[in-house]
């Protein structure tokens, strides 16, 4: 068996272990699924009436792409919190005593969180259908929208994996991640049109990768307003390409960073 095949096999075992853990602690999965439902209902029925979409578009249709992007980014905190918890409880030390590839721990952790994001997107899609959201493009374009969201979420989970290896406990991961994720998701077009933001926040939001993945999801789901003028900014005119560029950049930077930090962390313990 080649080294790559051995790593893939071991990563599959670690991913299966993480998924079984969710099954044994169903509260974690339940609250993970309830959170995005609350966001959809809260913004659709509470804040939606106070936010205008340019040229009279439907705010609920506009909203869902942003909620999708926000949720998969927030979901990446599970990766960091899970790794911090495993280190705190000595699970990583047990892995080190086994004849397995070390890189399989991180690969398995991030892979299992893709499954979690698939479940979340399914629940959110059903909630969106209830409030009036629809996919009006082809099946392939709709699947492309979901695939792009999952791809970006997978890349971002490596950012949070690095954070989880740096901090001493899962509680710190949650607090630290909000410092990064809140500005990233709220200074974007996820919840409000960019036209409502003042400069320089508007420029910052236009080049924010969360705005790009949100815009890409809206276009692939057919949720853009045909009466509204298209955005002038290059990232929002080419949201799919811009999201893919950011996905590659994040993976190129944070996969080696996380792997190196994992080695340092395990050597200290």
C-alpha beads as a LAMMPS data file, in Angstrom:
LAMMPS data file: protein, C-alpha beads

269 atoms
268 bonds

1 atom types
1 bond types

-500.0 500.0 xlo xhi
-500.0 500.0 ylo yhi
-500.0 500.0 zlo zhi

Masses

1 110.0

Atoms # bond

1 1 1 0.000 0.000 0.000
2 1 1 1.385 3.423 -0.947
3 1 1 1.881 6.193 1.619
4 1 1 -0.955 8.261 0.093
5 1 1 -3.353 5.295 0.160
6 1 1 -2.388 4.556 3.774
7 1 1 -3.009 8.176 4.756
8 1 1 -6.391 8.140 2.983
9 1 1 -7.348 4.909 4.757
10 1 1 -6.331 6.272 8.171
11 1 1 -8.086 9.591 7.487
12 1 1 -11.243 7.641 6.668
13 1 1 -11.017 5.859 10.027
14 1 1 -10.566 9.182 11.889
15 1 1 -13.469 10.738 9.964
16 1 1 -15.667 7.753 10.842
17 1 1 -14.687 8.122 14.506
18 1 1 -15.718 11.805 14.457
19 1 1 -19.063 11.000 12.811
20 1 1 -19.783 8.234 15.339
21 1 1 -19.066 10.767 18.079
22 1 1 -21.798 13.025 16.663
23 1 1 -24.170 10.056 16.686
24 1 1 -23.363 9.384 20.339
25 1 1 -23.778 13.045 21.279
26 1 1 -26.869 13.975 19.242
27 1 1 -27.271 17.257 21.143
28 1 1 -24.271 18.624 19.270
29 1 1 -25.846 17.859 15.886
30 1 1 -29.278 19.127 16.966
31 1 1 -27.999 22.516 18.107
32 1 1 -25.770 22.766 15.023
33 1 1 -28.867 22.329 12.846
34 1 1 -31.139 24.566 14.914
35 1 1 -28.806 27.569 14.692
36 1 1 -29.096 28.115 10.899
37 1 1 -32.865 27.574 11.061
38 1 1 -33.086 30.333 13.665
39 1 1 -30.998 32.655 11.490
40 1 1 -33.260 32.072 8.463
41 1 1 -36.470 32.650 10.422
42 1 1 -35.040 35.610 12.381
43 1 1 -33.785 37.524 9.353
44 1 1 -36.740 36.557 7.152
45 1 1 -39.516 37.494 9.577
46 1 1 -37.941 39.977 12.037
47 1 1 -35.291 42.001 10.188
48 1 1 -36.486 41.297 6.637
49 1 1 -39.233 43.922 6.726
50 1 1 -36.729 46.669 7.563
51 1 1 -34.213 45.844 4.799
52 1 1 -34.885 46.895 1.204
53 1 1 -33.470 45.023 -1.772
54 1 1 -32.618 47.222 -4.807
55 1 1 -35.442 47.492 -7.359
56 1 1 -37.912 45.706 -5.141
57 1 1 -36.482 42.192 -5.090
58 1 1 -37.506 39.586 -2.504
59 1 1 -35.402 39.878 0.649
60 1 1 -36.048 36.234 1.561
61 1 1 -34.676 35.096 -1.794
62 1 1 -31.747 37.499 -1.374
63 1 1 -31.156 36.287 2.191
64 1 1 -30.732 32.534 1.736
65 1 1 -27.455 32.686 -0.208
66 1 1 -25.987 34.839 2.575
67 1 1 -27.246 32.501 5.285
68 1 1 -25.721 29.544 3.429
69 1 1 -22.318 31.283 3.261
70 1 1 -22.450 32.438 6.866
71 1 1 -23.424 29.018 8.178
72 1 1 -20.690 27.037 6.421
73 1 1 -18.091 29.567 7.625
74 1 1 -19.401 29.366 11.196
75 1 1 -19.486 25.568 10.896
76 1 1 -15.715 25.556 10.480
77 1 1 -15.399 26.380 14.182
78 1 1 -16.365 22.758 14.865
79 1 1 -13.062 21.699 13.331
80 1 1 -11.024 23.924 15.636
81 1 1 -13.083 23.137 18.721
82 1 1 -12.929 19.397 17.996
83 1 1 -9.152 19.410 17.632
84 1 1 -8.681 21.495 20.795
85 1 1 -10.925 19.088 22.690
86 1 1 -9.039 16.038 21.397
87 1 1 -5.733 17.555 22.508
88 1 1 -7.155 18.546 25.889
89 1 1 -8.518 15.030 26.519
90 1 1 -5.370 13.266 25.325
91 1 1 -7.045 11.679 22.279
92 1 1 -4.232 12.921 20.044
93 1 1 -1.696 11.171 22.293
94 1 1 -3.621 7.925 21.797
95 1 1 -3.502 8.441 18.027
96 1 1 0.275 8.900 18.262
97 1 1 0.596 5.498 19.910
98 1 1 -1.136 3.836 16.966
99 1 1 0.583 2.788 13.715
100 1 1 -1.155 5.436 11.599
101 1 1 -0.186 8.397 9.439
102 1 1 -0.028 11.604 11.514
103 1 1 -1.507 13.689 8.697
104 1 1 -4.613 11.485 8.849
105 1 1 -5.785 13.220 12.049
106 1 1 -6.206 16.618 10.353
107 1 1 -7.423 15.144 7.069
108 1 1 -10.010 13.008 8.866
109 1 1 -11.173 15.899 11.047
110 1 1 -11.764 18.249 8.100
111 1 1 -13.350 15.478 6.000
112 1 1 -15.900 14.620 8.712
113 1 1 -16.910 18.271 8.935
114 1 1 -17.795 18.206 5.230
115 1 1 -20.449 15.603 6.090
116 1 1 -21.720 17.882 8.855
117 1 1 -21.958 20.778 6.398
118 1 1 -23.919 18.603 3.937
119 1 1 -26.505 17.908 6.655
120 1 1 -26.675 21.600 7.575
121 1 1 -27.180 22.663 3.949
122 1 1 -29.980 20.113 3.519
123 1 1 -31.782 21.410 6.621
124 1 1 -31.271 25.027 5.580
125 1 1 -32.552 24.336 2.057
126 1 1 -35.741 22.822 3.464
127 1 1 -36.137 25.824 5.794
128 1 1 -35.549 28.154 2.863
129 1 1 -38.265 26.413 0.852
130 1 1 -40.673 27.035 3.743
131 1 1 -40.007 30.803 3.707
132 1 1 -40.301 31.045 -0.079
133 1 1 -36.772 30.459 -1.411
134 1 1 -36.503 28.553 -4.708
135 1 1 -33.748 27.389 -7.080
136 1 1 -34.712 28.736 -10.504
137 1 1 -31.687 27.547 -12.495
138 1 1 -30.837 24.067 -13.783
139 1 1 -30.095 21.049 -11.585
140 1 1 -26.409 21.192 -12.512
141 1 1 -26.135 24.884 -11.610
142 1 1 -27.945 24.270 -8.324
143 1 1 -25.603 21.396 -7.465
144 1 1 -22.690 23.622 -8.471
145 1 1 -23.854 26.203 -5.931
146 1 1 -23.900 23.647 -3.130
147 1 1 -20.552 22.183 -4.227
148 1 1 -18.920 25.631 -4.205
149 1 1 -20.238 26.299 -0.685
150 1 1 -18.863 22.952 0.528
151 1 1 -15.515 23.548 -1.144
152 1 1 -15.110 26.974 0.473
153 1 1 -16.235 25.549 3.835
154 1 1 -13.652 22.756 3.551
155 1 1 -10.875 25.271 2.900
156 1 1 -11.995 27.477 5.797
157 1 1 -12.050 24.463 8.145
158 1 1 -8.246 24.329 7.740
159 1 1 -8.073 27.937 9.039
160 1 1 -9.996 26.926 12.138
161 1 1 -7.927 23.729 12.457
162 1 1 -4.864 25.969 12.786
163 1 1 -6.651 28.086 15.404
164 1 1 -7.705 24.943 17.290
165 1 1 -4.083 23.787 17.469
166 1 1 -2.871 27.156 18.775
167 1 1 -5.269 27.628 21.696
168 1 1 -5.489 25.592 24.923
169 1 1 -9.211 24.703 24.981
170 1 1 -12.353 24.461 22.779
171 1 1 -13.897 27.382 24.681
172 1 1 -11.068 29.638 23.539
173 1 1 -11.611 28.470 19.938
174 1 1 -15.224 29.613 20.061
175 1 1 -14.323 33.021 21.474
176 1 1 -11.355 33.537 19.148
177 1 1 -13.254 32.453 16.049
178 1 1 -16.012 35.009 16.607
179 1 1 -13.410 37.794 16.495
180 1 1 -12.562 36.702 12.939
181 1 1 -15.834 35.299 11.635
182 1 1 -18.261 38.031 12.741
183 1 1 -16.544 40.869 10.830
184 1 1 -15.953 38.541 7.882
185 1 1 -19.616 37.588 7.528
186 1 1 -21.302 40.855 8.526
187 1 1 -19.057 43.210 6.495
188 1 1 -20.277 41.524 3.332
189 1 1 -23.333 41.266 1.109
190 1 1 -24.661 38.283 3.091
191 1 1 -27.465 40.177 4.833
192 1 1 -27.656 43.622 3.244
193 1 1 -27.044 44.924 -0.299
194 1 1 -23.613 46.498 -0.728
195 1 1 -25.288 49.747 -1.806
196 1 1 -26.397 50.312 1.794
197 1 1 -22.823 50.309 3.144
198 1 1 -20.663 53.408 3.421
199 1 1 -17.175 53.680 1.998
200 1 1 -14.668 52.182 2.820
201 1 1 -16.826 49.347 4.233
202 1 1 -18.427 48.882 0.815
203 1 1 -15.048 48.349 -0.889
204 1 1 -13.947 46.028 1.900
205 1 1 -17.166 44.038 1.563
206 1 1 -16.860 43.836 -2.225
207 1 1 -13.439 42.141 -1.962
208 1 1 -14.452 39.983 0.999
209 1 1 -14.414 36.281 -0.063
210 1 1 -17.644 35.715 1.882
211 1 1 -19.348 38.261 -0.408
212 1 1 -18.030 36.354 -3.426
213 1 1 -19.240 32.935 -2.254
214 1 1 -22.606 34.525 -1.374
215 1 1 -22.898 36.163 -4.801
216 1 1 -21.832 32.915 -6.501
217 1 1 -24.489 30.945 -4.621
218 1 1 -27.169 33.508 -5.565
219 1 1 -26.192 33.355 -9.232
220 1 1 -25.989 29.546 -9.357
221 1 1 -29.358 29.244 -7.567
222 1 1 -30.927 31.935 -9.766
223 1 1 -31.578 34.264 -6.819
224 1 1 -30.166 37.483 -8.267
225 1 1 -32.582 40.302 -8.991
226 1 1 -32.904 40.731 -12.793
227 1 1 -34.065 44.331 -12.278
228 1 1 -31.024 45.329 -10.196
229 1 1 -27.833 46.615 -11.789
230 1 1 -24.987 44.046 -11.633
231 1 1 -22.152 44.853 -9.196
232 1 1 -19.237 46.742 -10.722
233 1 1 -16.529 45.148 -8.593
234 1 1 -14.443 42.418 -10.256
235 1 1 -14.881 39.855 -7.410
236 1 1 -18.669 40.161 -7.665
237 1 1 -18.661 40.062 -11.452
238 1 1 -16.622 36.836 -11.304
239 1 1 -17.751 35.368 -7.968
240 1 1 -17.189 31.690 -8.827
241 1 1 -13.635 32.291 -10.043
242 1 1 -12.858 34.618 -7.101
243 1 1 -14.174 32.022 -4.619
244 1 1 -12.079 29.282 -6.207
245 1 1 -8.987 31.516 -6.075
246 1 1 -9.553 32.157 -2.366
247 1 1 -10.174 28.452 -1.758
248 1 1 -6.813 27.572 -3.298
249 1 1 -5.029 30.398 -1.421
250 1 1 -6.455 29.276 1.930
251 1 1 -5.539 25.623 1.320
252 1 1 -2.013 26.479 0.134
253 1 1 -1.382 28.588 3.256
254 1 1 -3.214 26.751 6.016
255 1 1 -2.723 23.047 5.164
256 1 1 1.069 23.246 5.705
257 1 1 0.651 25.711 8.599
258 1 1 -1.800 23.398 10.364
259 1 1 0.313 20.317 9.687
260 1 1 3.413 22.019 11.107
261 1 1 1.508 23.277 14.150
262 1 1 0.033 19.788 14.700
263 1 1 3.549 18.338 14.753
264 1 1 4.703 20.992 17.250
265 1 1 1.653 20.471 19.458
266 1 1 2.024 16.695 19.575
267 1 1 5.746 16.958 20.288
268 1 1 5.048 19.235 23.286
269 1 1 2.410 16.916 24.782

Bonds

1 1 1 2
2 1 2 3
3 1 3 4
4 1 4 5
5 1 5 6
6 1 6 7
7 1 7 8
8 1 8 9
9 1 9 10
10 1 10 11
11 1 11 12
12 1 12 13
13 1 13 14
14 1 14 15
15 1 15 16
16 1 16 17
17 1 17 18
18 1 18 19
19 1 19 20
20 1 20 21
21 1 21 22
22 1 22 23
23 1 23 24
24 1 24 25
25 1 25 26
26 1 26 27
27 1 27 28
28 1 28 29
29 1 29 30
30 1 30 31
31 1 31 32
32 1 32 33
33 1 33 34
34 1 34 35
35 1 35 36
36 1 36 37
37 1 37 38
38 1 38 39
39 1 39 40
40 1 40 41
41 1 41 42
42 1 42 43
43 1 43 44
44 1 44 45
45 1 45 46
46 1 46 47
47 1 47 48
48 1 48 49
49 1 49 50
50 1 50 51
51 1 51 52
52 1 52 53
53 1 53 54
54 1 54 55
55 1 55 56
56 1 56 57
57 1 57 58
58 1 58 59
59 1 59 60
60 1 60 61
61 1 61 62
62 1 62 63
63 1 63 64
64 1 64 65
65 1 65 66
66 1 66 67
67 1 67 68
68 1 68 69
69 1 69 70
70 1 70 71
71 1 71 72
72 1 72 73
73 1 73 74
74 1 74 75
75 1 75 76
76 1 76 77
77 1 77 78
78 1 78 79
79 1 79 80
80 1 80 81
81 1 81 82
82 1 82 83
83 1 83 84
84 1 84 85
85 1 85 86
86 1 86 87
87 1 87 88
88 1 88 89
89 1 89 90
90 1 90 91
91 1 91 92
92 1 92 93
93 1 93 94
94 1 94 95
95 1 95 96
96 1 96 97
97 1 97 98
98 1 98 99
99 1 99 100
100 1 100 101
101 1 101 102
102 1 102 103
103 1 103 104
104 1 104 105
105 1 105 106
106 1 106 107
107 1 107 108
108 1 108 109
109 1 109 110
110 1 110 111
111 1 111 112
112 1 112 113
113 1 113 114
114 1 114 115
115 1 115 116
116 1 116 117
117 1 117 118
118 1 118 119
119 1 119 120
120 1 120 121
121 1 121 122
122 1 122 123
123 1 123 124
124 1 124 125
125 1 125 126
126 1 126 127
127 1 127 128
128 1 128 129
129 1 129 130
130 1 130 131
131 1 131 132
132 1 132 133
133 1 133 134
134 1 134 135
135 1 135 136
136 1 136 137
137 1 137 138
138 1 138 139
139 1 139 140
140 1 140 141
141 1 141 142
142 1 142 143
143 1 143 144
144 1 144 145
145 1 145 146
146 1 146 147
147 1 147 148
148 1 148 149
149 1 149 150
150 1 150 151
151 1 151 152
152 1 152 153
153 1 153 154
154 1 154 155
155 1 155 156
156 1 156 157
157 1 157 158
158 1 158 159
159 1 159 160
160 1 160 161
161 1 161 162
162 1 162 163
163 1 163 164
164 1 164 165
165 1 165 166
166 1 166 167
167 1 167 168
168 1 168 169
169 1 169 170
170 1 170 171
171 1 171 172
172 1 172 173
173 1 173 174
174 1 174 175
175 1 175 176
176 1 176 177
177 1 177 178
178 1 178 179
179 1 179 180
180 1 180 181
181 1 181 182
182 1 182 183
183 1 183 184
184 1 184 185
185 1 185 186
186 1 186 187
187 1 187 188
188 1 188 189
189 1 189 190
190 1 190 191
191 1 191 192
192 1 192 193
193 1 193 194
194 1 194 195
195 1 195 196
196 1 196 197
197 1 197 198
198 1 198 199
199 1 199 200
200 1 200 201
201 1 201 202
202 1 202 203
203 1 203 204
204 1 204 205
205 1 205 206
206 1 206 207
207 1 207 208
208 1 208 209
209 1 209 210
210 1 210 211
211 1 211 212
212 1 212 213
213 1 213 214
214 1 214 215
215 1 215 216
216 1 216 217
217 1 217 218
218 1 218 219
219 1 219 220
220 1 220 221
221 1 221 222
222 1 222 223
223 1 223 224
224 1 224 225
225 1 225 226
226 1 226 227
227 1 227 228
228 1 228 229
229 1 229 230
230 1 230 231
231 1 231 232
232 1 232 233
233 1 233 234
234 1 234 235
235 1 235 236
236 1 236 237
237 1 237 238
238 1 238 239
239 1 239 240
240 1 240 241
241 1 241 242
242 1 242 243
243 1 243 244
244 1 244 245
245 1 245 246
246 1 246 247
247 1 247 248
248 1 248 249
249 1 249 250
250 1 250 251
251 1 251 252
252 1 252 253
253 1 253 254
254 1 254 255
255 1 255 256
256 1 256 257
257 1 257 258
258 1 258 259
259 1 259 260
260 1 260 261
261 1 261 262
262 1 262 263
263 1 263 264
264 1 264 265
265 1 265 266
266 1 266 267
267 1 267 268
268 1 268 269
